[in-house]
Amino acid sequence: MTLLLNDEQRMLRDSAQEFLAARSPVSALRALRDRRDERGYDPELWHEVAGLGWPAAVLPEAYGGLGVGYKGLGAVFEQVGRTLAATPLLSTVVLGGGLLTESGSAAQRDLWLPRVAAGEALLALALEEAPRHDPTRVALRATRVAGRWRLDGEKQFVLDGHVAERLIVVARTAGALGHRAGLSLFLLDPAAPGVRVERTWMVDSRNAARVHLEGVQLGDEALIGPPDEAFAVLDRVLDRARACVAAELLGVISEAFERTVTYLKERVQFDVPIGSFQALQHRAARLYVEIELLRSSLAAALEAADAGRADAATLASLAKARASDLSEKALNEAVQMHGGVGVTDDLDIGLFLKRARVLQQTFGDGSYHRDRYAHLRGF
Amino acid sequence: MTESDTFRAEVRQWLEANCPASMRTPITSADDMVSGGSSISFRTEDHRVWFEQMRDRGWFAPGWPKAYGGGGLGPREQQILEQEMRALGCRQPQYNLGIWMLGPVLLELGTEEQKLEHLVPMARGEVRWCQGFSEPNAGSDLASLRTAAVRDGDDFIVTGQKIWTSHGDKADWMYALVRTDPQAKKHQGISFILLDMRSPGVTVRPIELISGKSEFCEVFFDAVRVPARNVVGGVNQGWAVAKKLLEHERAAMSRFSEGGAPSLDALATAAPYLVGAGPVWRDRMAAALMDQQAFELTVHRLRDMMLARQDVSGLSSIMKLVQTEQESAKYELLQQLMGQRGLSMEGDGFSTDEHAVCRLWLYTKSYTIAGGASEIQLNIIARRVLGLPT
């Protein structure tokens, strides 16, 4: 395996960097927040992103995909983290597109994947029900009634849920809360009777919806994959999403760190740049070390996802745990080292802090993934 | 078949014929690590055979010219030899600070006389070398060293003390930094000399550490005569020579650790003690294993970058810090997980693992101090990599 990008992936990264710096700098997120944008993302930006081929990056070529893999897409996510661009890339492509590619029927794939690849349709995954990530804590029930399915329950933290054209709902068709067995996936039109989607405002100025289902009627054609057996594919797709979130976190962390180091060189107190103080130098050096360790872990996780290797899950947990923990430390340090100005809204550092915290909780934080890693390593 | 394919096949064939099977297994203790010199000893006959075969082939120093006892191989051939030895799992036939650290410097800066006098016996494994850099008052601030060398006719007279000299008690020769001009600025009055440890006036005393007996020694010089021809790179030019020598340190250290400097597998050692220990210990263990894996992947990435000829100056600056801190933290964790059973270094009533963990927990405290303390590594990262002002 190689932990470096190939030429094609490097080109994708460079074009993402150039495009986002010009088209969606941090000020774009700030503007989105200040106008309390109802959608929570910029459709024009998304249209242009689609033109660059990002949504097609990991989809099968038969559906208009480019097949540059998660290493390539991860490099894009890292750049997204650097400018805090608000796009539905994770919800629509990695989660929605990923699940339909893995388990969707021919009809579902033919209908949705080309539209996902072209950036025309948005999808969202309705999974979480508890305050903290756990894909087995699913109580929302789908029961068999007269040859059809009836869905009742609630979901929260559904990323891009209020703008998605279709929701993928994780429902319990058998087993008890906390069981892996007995989970099923349904493709749901949010306009269907009995569905209520409520937009919420997360601290990072992006959106996540609460979804209420009451007596929602679906036929078998809405099932994605066989009933009761969705956990394995769900966890596999979640692992790719975890790696992509870790990549975005690496971008958030790196950008905030570089801005902080610049500040340490410029800010003068006691007649010298504060970066000349060893107390601050060593803290900055420690962050640099941790960033490099994260970069290697992440590269291995993305590489394993592309190769479909058996250790992809272990490596996804390694990357997501390190990214989550480091983001907490690095962003707290970034705020602290900026001093008073660091806690003002004028400075962008606060926006990086907020995005980092939302991403930390997205699909498992450090403690979740250390526990999972221990399971996977057999102790 | 290309030329290098032919060479590879020859090397493979020779190694298979000459490396005994027992020399193709990982080493299990420091006693398996043979160093050359007058105090050489072999635990097994196989090891003696392997040592002598490699010596006679000139492959202790495969890249040196044959005139200086080397194998005369080019860079590509050396790489093939290393790859084939790794592929067959061949042990290092000897661990030799002289060949790995001093040799390259003598090849570059030594006089013809010095090369012939020192490289040839070095390449035959006949002389064991030690390093005399640190002093009681010159640790992290190495350039403040005070061991004096005063010119007297064709000799220098050396008086002073070195400390933390690994295997000083077993070495035949020492390469050392001494002060030849006490009036000059501290980096400018230093010379790099070669000193025969059997000279009158040299006294060596092993140091006992918190973990017990160690390879570290103090070396005292009481008016030791060193011929002026044993100065390398010119009088008062020693600091530059030492910097050159330290460029070879990382490669040398990786050879030492490749041979497997004694280290325990964290999870295997911990497993019996994790049973029933509860979720907090499970979490701490997972965190330690994740740190270890992240470091291994970073070693992998560093290698990928070097092969791709990318700039590795930033990444390589973190390696010593991370490796030594992790190794130390690993034994800290194992010792605490074992509880009171991890608090005995000797005697009955404890397992071999328990004794080893206790000893290594104490011994690895030296890792983050020796060879550039962690604080020095952080200074280097902050100033050279991040460009923070001094």
Interface residues (C-beta under 8 A of the other chain):
Chain A: M1 T2 L3 L4 V261 L264 K265 V272 P273 G275 S276 Q278 L280 Q281 H282 A284 A285 R286 Y288 V289 E292 L293 L294 R295 S296 S297 A299 A300 L318 A321 R322 S367 R370 D371 Y373 A374 R377 F379
Chain B: L267 A271 L274 P279 R282 D283 M285 A286 A287 L289 M290 D291 Q293 A294 F295 L297 T298 H300 R301 D304 M305 A308 Q310 G314 L315 I318 L321 V322 E375 Q377 L378 N379 I381 A382 R383 V385 L386 G387 L388 P389 T390
